[in-house]
Structure formats: structure tokens, C-alpha cells
Amino acid sequence: MNIRKAVITAAGRNQRTLPVQLLIDRDGAEKSVLQILVEEALSAGVEDITVVVAPGDQAPYAKAAGGHAGRLSFIPQEQPLGYGHAVYCARDFVGDTPFLHLVGDHLHVSRDDKSCARQLVEVAQAEDCAVSAVQATRENLLPYYGVVGGRRVPGRKDLYLVETVAEKPTPTEAELRLIVPGLRAGHYLCFFGMHVLTPTVMEILRSKWPMPASVAV
């Protein structure tokens, strides 16, 4: 599996200003959230990056990208039809290749020398399949996340086989369907805002939006 493209979804009407905000990065430099996300993708060996934005946000996002602006293309999500549709808007960009997907309202901090994106891409390449990053999360935070249930892959402390997915479950639902053996009591595996997806996801999304979503500009 050769992963050379990345899609950053940032068209959410309630979160669209977050990627242009300035932060102090771990290296002490002031950067926009978008710059940090682009650098996260580049650290994984990605060469081409597109950002799905709300109509009219192309110019401010290009400005926020700073020196990385020349690496980016932008795809407007013409209608606010949700997260899945935002991913589908990048259908023509990714074509028939696997791709790294980052959400625009998450930042990622690795405890390892390798970035989170680099670790995720390496797992996807080794396993030759779609992979999502997850983090152990307390049950009182479940209303903010998608949650997975499953089991640990034998011999791997950090790899799980997903058997169930639920969006923002209640603690009661999570206790019934989403407990993962080996996690601390009251903790569940929640999505981390980062995925490696295969072209199959576009086939699935096409069944909901059969017409082409948009083209890159």
C-alpha cells in the first residue's frame, strides 16, 4: 500500500475557523492549526494534500497555510451535508489510491519519536488495510466521539480488530457493546481524528451521493 495523498476535512460550519487560528507548536514556533496539520501529513511521506473547505474559505486557508500553500489544493463542499459527504468531495482527488485523512479540528501529539500520522501509515502499509487511530478515553467524554469495540490483535499491544462502531454512544450503550478487553474500567477506544482509508470508502459513500460531489480548484 503506497500512501502519497492526504485529505484534510475542514468545512464544518461550527469548526471552520479553527484551522486558521494561531498556536505555539512543540518546536516553539507560532503556526496556524492548518500548518501543523499539513506538517503532520508531510511527516508521513505524503506528497499531495487537499483541504475540503466551506465555499469562500479557499483564500483565508491558503493564507493560513503560510509556506505550505503551494502544496495544497482546495475543494469546496458546496452544501453542508455532513462529514461523510466532505470526505466524498475528495473522490476525484484520491482516485483509486489509499489516502491519509485528517480532520481539521484535531491536533495530534505523539509520545514516540515518530509522528502519529507516520505511525498510522506504517501500520496501514504493514497490514495492507484501512486503519483508524484511536485513543483510550473516559466514559464521561463519549458524547464527543465515535467509539469502536473490538479485540486486541494477538501479540500486539497497540493494534485492535474493530468489530463494532457507534457514534457518540451513551455510557450504558458503551458498556453493553463497546468494552474492549485489556482497557481500564470505564475507558473506551475513541476515534482520534486520523485515518488511512482505501478507495472502498468512496464506493460506499457513492451509494449515498451518486452524483460527483465537486472538483478541485
URHU-V678546 format. One record per backbone hydrogen bond with DSSP energy under -1.0 kcal/mol. CO is the residue of the C=O (numbers start at 1). NH is the residue of the N-H. Records with the same first field share a line. If there is no record, write none. Layout:
# URHU-V678546
CO: NH + NH
This chain:
# URHU-V678546
4: 47 + 48
5: 100
6: 50
7: 102
8: 52
9: 104
12: 15 + 16
15: 18
18: 21
19: 34
21: 33
23: 31
25: 28
29: 25
31: 23
32: 36
33: 37
34: 38
35: 39
36: 40
37: 41
38: 42
39: 43
41: 44 + 46
42: 45
48: 6
49: 73
50: 8
51: 75
52: 10
53: 77
54: 57
57: 61
58: 62
59: 63
60: 64
61: 65
63: 66
65: 68
66: 69
68: 71
69: 72
71: 49
73: 51
74: 217
75: 53
76: 78
79: 81
82: 86
83: 87
84: 88
85: 89
87: 90
88: 91
90: 94
91: 95
94: 97
99: 197
100: 7
101: 195
102: 9
103: 106
115: 119
116: 120
117: 121
118: 122
119: 123
120: 124
121: 125
122: 126
123: 127
124: 128 + 129
131: 196
133: 192
135: 190
137: 188
138: 141
139: 142
141: 144
142: 145
145: 168
146: 191
147: 166
149: 163 + 164
151: 161
153: 156
159: 153
161: 151
164: 149
166: 147
170: 174
171: 175
172: 176
173: 177
174: 178
180: 183
184: 187
186: 139
188: 137
189: 148
190: 135
193: 103
194: 133
195: 101
196: 131
197: 99
198: 201
199: 203
200: 204
201: 205
202: 206
205: 208 + 209
